[in-house]
Amino acid sequence: MQISPNKVISISYRLTLDNGELADEATAEHPLMFIHGIGQTLEAFDDKLHGLETGAEFQFSLTPDEGYGTSSPEMVIDISRSIFNGPEVPKDLLELGNMVPMQDQDGRPMNGIVLAVDDQNVRMDFNHPLADQNLHFTGTIISIREATDEEKDHGHVHGPGGHHHH
């Protein structure tokens, strides 16, 4: 079976940057599982895997434009420190370099990295951490199967290694 849209793909991979730093990996014991062609991964990543078969090894690179884009100064903003007050906020949340899960004005999740903190504001960078980076992937296709109707309806993988509904 070949990788094509609406197939559940299981892969092991290593993602490295130009300097050789390991940015991410999934092992054969803990693979990445996703439905191909529905936007769960980068479009160029899906394109590079399209047509491969179980057992195939892959090696390719993506430019910043194909990956997470280029950083934008508009994505570095000051947020009032007061929104980080409250008993449920961890005391160490605003340490420099911390990634803080937040939401935009429409409720979509986004992560910001703490760049600076003063009495009034927290300066945060909402650019993707891998913006401006060339992404180098190596890996193996572990398995390919048809996505179930339920998986297609829900937009994610169910069952072993995927999402489970209780």
NUMAR-794136 format. One line per field, with one value per residue: residue number from 1; residue in three letters; y, z, x of N, C-alpha, C in turn. Coordinates in steps of 0.05 Angstrom, whole numbers. Example, Ala and Ser with C-alpha at 12.3 -4.5 7.8 and 13.67 -1.06 7.14 Angstrom:
// residues 2
num: (1:2)
residu: (ALA:SER)
nyy: (-114:-45)
nzz: (156:142)
nxx: (264:257)
cayy: (-90:-21)
cazz: (156:143)
caxx: (246:273)
cyy: (-66:1)
czz: (156:157)
cxx: (264:258)
***
This chain:
// residues 166
num: (1:2:3:4:5:6:7:8:9:10:11:12:13:14:15:16:17:18:19:20:21:22:23:24:25:26:27:28:29:30:31:32:33:34:35:36:37:38:39:40:41:42:43:44:45:46:47:48:49:50:51:52:53:54:55:56:57:58:59:60:61:62:63:64:65:66:67:68:69:70:71:72:73:74:75:76:77:78:79:80:81:82:83:84:85:86:87:88:89:90:91:92:93:94:95:96:97:98:99:100:101:102:103:104:105:106:107:108:109:110:111:112:113:114:115:116:117:118:119:120:121:122:123:124:125:126:127:128:129:130:131:132:133:134:135:136:137:138:139:140:141:142:143:144:145:146:147:148:149:150:151:152:153:154:155:156:157:158:159:160:161:162:163:164:165:166)
residu: (MET:GLN:ILE:SER:PRO:ASN:LYS:VAL:ILE:SER:ILE:SER:TYR:ARG:LEU:THR:LEU:ASP:ASN:GLY:GLU:LEU:ALA:ASP:GLU:ALA:THR:ALA:GLU:HIS:PRO:LEU:MET:PHE:ILE:HIS:GLY:ILE:GLY:GLN:THR:LEU:GLU:ALA:PHE:ASP:ASP:LYS:LEU:HIS:GLY:LEU:GLU:THR:GLY:ALA:GLU:PHE:GLN:PHE:SER:LEU:THR:PRO:ASP:GLU:GLY:TYR:GLY:THR:SER:SER:PRO:GLU:MET:VAL:ILE:ASP:ILE:SER:ARG:SER:ILE:PHE:ASN:GLY:PRO:GLU:VAL:PRO:LYS:ASP:LEU:LEU:GLU:LEU:GLY:ASN:MET:VAL:PRO:MET:GLN:ASP:GLN:ASP:GLY:ARG:PRO:MET:ASN:GLY:ILE:VAL:LEU:ALA:VAL:ASP:ASP:GLN:ASN:VAL:ARG:MET:ASP:PHE:ASN:HIS:PRO:LEU:ALA:ASP:GLN:ASN:LEU:HIS:PHE:THR:GLY:THR:ILE:ILE:SER:ILE:ARG:GLU:ALA:THR:ASP:GLU:GLU:LYS:ASP:HIS:GLY:HIS:VAL:HIS:GLY:PRO:GLY:GLY:HIS:HIS:HIS:HIS)
nyy: (-24:44:110:156:206:206:160:124:137:111:128:127:177:226:293:342:403:454:460:410:398:359:365:341:276:211:146:76:48:85:114:168:180:194:222:222:278:313:358:351:350:387:413:407:366:323:320:302:250:225:171:136:70:19:6:35:79:147:211:278:350:410:477:540:567:524:498:522:575:644:684:737:804:825:786:786:809:854:837:851:844:832:794:747:739:707:652:603:605:582:596:598:607:652:651:668:645:605:566:585:563:592:630:657:716:691:644:603:557:577:582:619:646:667:727:773:804:852:899:915:891:831:808:771:720:698:672:611:562:537:570:602:562:510:446:380:317:248:181:124:89:58:35:32:45:43:99:97:110:137:159:193:228:250:272:253:201:139:87:40:76:121:169:159:149:156)
nzz: (0:-16:8:11:7:65:88:145:173:200:227:240:258:252:265:247:253:215:243:263:309:345:336:341:349:333:353:332:371:394:352:305:288:239:199:132:88:108:134:183:188:164:100:59:81:81:25:10:31:3:-36:-19:8:58:100:70:69:85:68:71:61:86:69:105:85:68:115:178:167:164:216:247:264:284:314:363:423:475:534:584:649:688:672:684:737:796:835:809:774:760:799:774:721:688:676:640:573:580:551:541:542:509:485:425:406:384:410:393:404:421:428:468:477:533:535:562:626:664:715:693:643:601:555:497:450:396:349:313:344:309:266:212:204:168:158:170:154:170:163:172:141:178:180:140:132:115:136:184:177:222:242:200:203:254:248:266:288:315:366:379:395:375:384:436:450:506)
nxx: (17:10:28:-23:-76:-118:-99:-76:-15:44:104:175:223:275:288:330:369:405:453:461:434:387:320:271:241:214:207:211:185:152:120:105:39:-8:-61:-55:-51:-91:-77:-52:2:59:48:87:116:79:75:127:126:86:64:104:120:105:160:195:251:264:292:297:297:267:255:253:207:176:170:162:160:184:210:172:172:125:103:126:109:86:54:7:30:-7:-44:-21:-27:-53:-78:-75:-34:30:88:138:127:138:193:252:256:219:166:101:36:-18:-76:-103:-142:-186:-191:-157:-105:-38:33:78:143:177:210:226:214:182:159:110:100:102:146:136:150:116:128:138:178:213:216:249:285:320:295:313:297:300:280:234:181:134:82:22:-45:-116:-154:-205:-277:-295:-246:-234:-278:-270:-220:-171:-125:-147:-145:-91:-33:-55:-109:-156:-225:-266)
cayy: (0:69:133:174:219:191:136:128:132:109:132:136:197:245:320:358:430:457:457:382:395:343:382:323:249:191:120:54:40:108:128:189:169:215:217:236:295:328:382:345:355:407:405:397:340:304:317:286:223:215:150:116:45:8:-3:55:99:173:232:302:375:431:504:554:572:498:489:538:603:661:699:763:822:830:763:792:829:858:830:860:823:827:770:724:738:690:629:579:610:573:618:598:608:674:650:673:622:586:566:588:559:614:629:683:728:674:619:584:555:585:582:642:643:690:740:793:809:875:903:921:874:807:808:744:715:678:658:583:558:527:590:609:538:488:422:357:293:221:162:99:85:34:22:47:32:61:111:90:132:152:175:215:247:264:285:243:172:125:61:39:96:145:180:141:162:140)
cazz: (0:-17:23:-4:26:82:99:171:169:225:219:259:244:266:253:256:242:200:261:272:334:343:343:347:338:340:350:324:395:398:326:298:273:230:174:110:70:119:148:210:186:144:72:44:94:68:-4:8:38:-15:-54:-6:17:83:100:56:84:72:76:55:76:80:74:124:72:67:143:197:158:174:239:241:288:294:331:388:434:504:546:611:669:706:664:695:766:805:850:792:756:772:806:756:693:672:674:613:557:583:531:556:526:511:464:412:412:375:425:382:421:411:449:468:493:550:528:583:646:683:733:678:619:594:526:488:421:387:325:318:352:286:244:201:204:150:172:157:163:161:177:160:141:193:170:125:131:110:159:187:174:247:243:180:214:277:239:280:290:339:370:390:385:368:404:445:462:529)
caxx: (0:25:18:-40:-94:-136:-86:-62:13:60:132:196:238:292:288:353:372:430:476:461:418:363:297:248:243:195:220:193:169:134:120:86:17:-25:-76:-41:-65:-113:-67:-41:30:66:40:110:123:61:82:151:120:66:73:122:107:115:188:212:266:263:311:292:298:248:264:235:181:161:166:148:161:204:200:161:173:98:96:138:91:85:28:5:37:-30:-59:-7:-31:-74:-68:-71:-10:55:107:161:117:150:222:261:259:197:145:76:12:-38:-96:-106:-168:-207:-190:-139:-80:-12:53:96:167:182:236:233:193:186:136:86:95:117:151:134:154:97:138:143:207:229:216:275:302:318:287:324:283:307:262:224:152:129:58:2:-72:-138:-167:-233:-295:-295:-222:-237:-298:-258:-196:-147:-122:-158:-134:-64:-15:-71:-127:-177:-248:-275)
cyy: (25:91:151:186:199:163:143:119:130:110:135:157:212:271:335:384:431:453:428:377:378:360:365:296:232:164:99:45:61:125:151:176:193:207:234:254:311:352:376:349:378:397:394:370:318:299:299:256:209:194:130:92:37:-2:17:73:125:192:256:326:393:458:517:559:547:488:508:568:618:677:727:780:827:808:765:815:831:852:840:838:815:802:745:722:718:665:605:582:601:596:621:601:629:674:654:647:602:589:565:583:581:610:657:693:711:647:597:582:565:587:607:636:669:702:759:797:834:878:905:900:849:808:778:742:692:666:629:579:549:546:596:585:520:463:397:332:268:202:139:98:58:19:42:32:52:73:102:114:150:170:198:236:263:279:277:212:162:100:63:60:122:154:160:157:144:145)
czz: (0:-1:3:16:40:90:126:167:197:216:244:243:263:251:265:241:228:218:272:297:328:353:352:337:348:334:340:347:401:373:325:281:265:205:153:94:81:136:176:211:166:116:57:55:82:39:-7:14:19:-34:-42:4:44:81:86:75:70:84:58:74:67:86:94:111:70:95:159:191:169:197:232:267:300:314:358:401:464:513:575:631:686:697:674:725:772:818:833:774:771:776:786:726:676:672:645:598:560:559:546:537:530:488:451:417:403:389:414:399:406:434:445:485:507:544:549:601:662:700:718:657:618:564:518:458:414:359:332:325:329:262:237:198:180:166:157:169:152:176:161:162:155:183:156:126:123:136:160:182:199:249:224:191:236:270:254:282:316:342:380:378:377:391:412:457:484:534)
cxx: (18:12:2:-60:-113:-125:-74:-34:26:89:150:212:256:291:312:354:399:455:478:445:393:339:273:254:220:208:200:175:147:132:101:65:-1:-40:-64:-60:-88:-103:-56:-11:35:59:63:120:105:69:107:146:101:78:92:106:119:143:206:226:264:284:305:295:276:260:245:207:164:155:150:151:184:193:191:162:146:89:110:123:94:56:29:11:13:-45:-46:-9:-53:-62:-62:-46:15:74:129:153:132:180:230:266:236:177:119:53:-8:-58:-97:-135:-192:-207:-172:-114:-56:8:70:120:172:210:245:209:201:161:109:79:112:121:153:137:135:104:142:172:224:227:245:294:298:313:297:312:297:288:253:194:147:104:40:-24:-93:-148:-196:-251:-295:-270:-223:-256:-286:-233:-171:-148:-134:-142:-105:-46:-29:-88:-148:-200:-258:-304)
***
